[in-house]
Amino acid sequence: QYGFNLVMSHPHAVNEIALSLNNKNPRMKALVLELLAAVCLVRGGHEIILAAFDNFKEVCKEKHRFERLMEYFRNEDSSIDFMVACMQFINIVVHSVEDMNFRVHLQYEFTKLGLEEYLQVRGSRVR
């Protein structure tokens, strides 16, 4: 709890944690996503997470927010831990919003990045 409070109170800590997704180790990326999901669930955390991914977009020169995250998700299919953490993070980011219009907007962001298409293709391969 103490460490979590320190992270939440530091203006750039969550930005740096989000940037640590740029890592080759899928387990590290899974842990980062678990921490970011936890931040998202506390009061004011959702805005902090979206701001961190806006920063990530700028620093990593993405065209769209969450672009690199979706790239990792599509390409890390050998790590179940990472894939589960990624889906949990996406669900929390989208569904922890009260405003239905904003929720639809966030869903559309992930749809534009190919989430639904990937899940359909992946699901048909599993069957």
C-alpha positions as CSV (number, residue, x, y, z in Angstrom):
1,Q,0.0,0.0,0.0
2,Y,2.8,2.4,0.9
3,G,4.6,1.8,-2.4
4,F,1.4,2.1,-4.3
5,N,0.6,5.5,-2.7
6,L,4.1,6.7,-3.6
7,V,3.6,5.7,-7.2
8,M,0.2,7.5,-7.3
9,S,1.6,10.6,-5.8
10,H,4.6,10.9,-8.1
11,P,3.7,12.9,-11.2
12,H,5.8,10.8,-13.7
13,A,5.9,7.4,-12.0
14,V,3.0,5.9,-14.0
15,N,4.4,7.3,-17.2
16,E,7.7,5.5,-16.5
17,I,6.0,2.3,-15.6
18,A,3.9,2.4,-18.8
19,L,7.1,3.0,-20.8
20,S,8.6,-0.1,-19.3
21,L,6.3,-2.1,-21.5
22,N,9.1,-1.6,-24.1
23,N,10.8,-4.7,-22.8
24,K,11.6,-8.1,-24.4
25,N,10.5,-10.1,-21.4
26,P,6.8,-11.1,-21.7
27,R,6.6,-11.7,-17.9
28,M,7.9,-8.2,-17.2
29,K,5.2,-6.8,-19.6
30,A,2.6,-8.9,-17.8
31,L,3.6,-7.5,-14.4
32,V,3.6,-3.9,-15.8
33,L,0.0,-4.4,-17.2
34,E,-1.1,-5.9,-13.8
35,L,0.2,-2.8,-12.0
36,L,-1.3,-0.4,-14.5
37,A,-4.7,-2.2,-14.2
38,A,-4.5,-1.8,-10.4
39,V,-3.8,1.9,-10.9
40,C,-6.8,2.2,-13.2
41,L,-9.2,0.9,-10.6
42,V,-8.4,3.5,-7.9
43,R,-10.1,6.9,-7.7
44,G,-8.6,9.1,-10.4
45,G,-6.5,6.2,-11.7
46,H,-8.3,5.9,-15.0
47,E,-7.3,9.4,-16.1
48,I,-3.7,8.7,-14.9
49,I,-3.5,5.6,-17.1
50,L,-4.9,7.3,-20.2
51,A,-2.5,10.1,-19.7
52,A,0.4,7.6,-19.3
53,F,-0.6,6.0,-22.6
54,D,-0.9,9.4,-24.2
55,N,2.7,10.0,-23.1
56,F,3.7,6.6,-24.3
57,K,2.2,7.4,-27.7
58,E,4.2,10.6,-27.9
59,V,7.5,9.2,-26.6
60,C,7.3,6.1,-28.8
61,K,5.9,8.0,-31.8
62,E,2.8,5.9,-32.2
63,K,0.0,7.0,-34.5
64,H,-2.7,5.8,-32.1
65,R,-2.8,5.3,-28.4
66,F,-2.3,1.6,-27.4
67,E,-0.8,0.8,-30.8
68,R,2.4,-0.8,-29.4
69,L,0.4,-2.6,-26.7
70,M,-1.8,-4.2,-29.4
71,E,1.3,-5.1,-31.5
72,Y,2.8,-6.9,-28.4
73,F,-0.5,-8.6,-27.8
74,R,-0.6,-10.0,-31.4
75,N,3.0,-11.1,-31.4
76,E,3.5,-12.5,-27.8
77,D,1.1,-15.4,-28.3
78,S,3.7,-17.8,-26.7
79,S,3.2,-16.1,-23.3
80,I,-0.2,-16.9,-21.7
81,D,0.6,-14.7,-18.7
82,F,1.1,-11.7,-20.9
83,M,-2.0,-12.4,-23.1
84,V,-4.2,-12.8,-20.0
85,A,-2.7,-9.6,-18.4
86,C,-3.2,-7.7,-21.6
87,M,-6.9,-8.8,-21.9
88,Q,-7.5,-8.0,-18.3
89,F,-5.9,-4.6,-18.7
90,I,-8.0,-3.8,-21.8
91,N,-11.2,-4.9,-20.1
92,I,-10.4,-2.7,-17.0
93,V,-9.5,0.3,-19.1
94,V,-12.7,0.0,-21.2
95,H,-15.2,-1.1,-18.5
96,S,-14.1,1.0,-15.5
97,V,-15.6,4.1,-17.1
98,E,-19.0,5.2,-16.0
99,D,-19.8,7.3,-19.1
100,M,-21.2,5.0,-21.7
101,N,-20.2,7.3,-24.6
102,F,-16.6,7.3,-23.4
103,R,-16.7,3.5,-22.9
104,V,-17.8,3.1,-26.6
105,H,-15.0,5.5,-27.6
106,L,-12.4,3.4,-25.8
107,Q,-13.8,0.2,-27.3
108,Y,-13.5,1.8,-30.7
109,E,-9.9,2.7,-30.1
110,F,-9.1,-1.0,-29.6
111,T,-11.3,-2.1,-32.5
112,K,-9.4,0.3,-34.8
113,L,-6.2,-1.4,-33.7
114,G,-7.6,-4.8,-34.7
115,L,-8.5,-6.3,-31.3
116,E,-11.8,-7.9,-32.3
117,E,-10.4,-9.2,-35.6
118,Y,-7.4,-10.7,-33.8
119,L,-9.6,-12.4,-31.2
120,Q,-11.9,-13.8,-33.9
121,V,-9.0,-15.3,-35.9
122,R,-7.3,-16.5,-32.7
123,G,-10.6,-18.0,-31.5
124,S,-11.1,-19.9,-34.7
125,R,-7.6,-21.4,-34.4
126,V,-8.2,-22.6,-30.9
127,R,-11.4,-24.6,-31.8
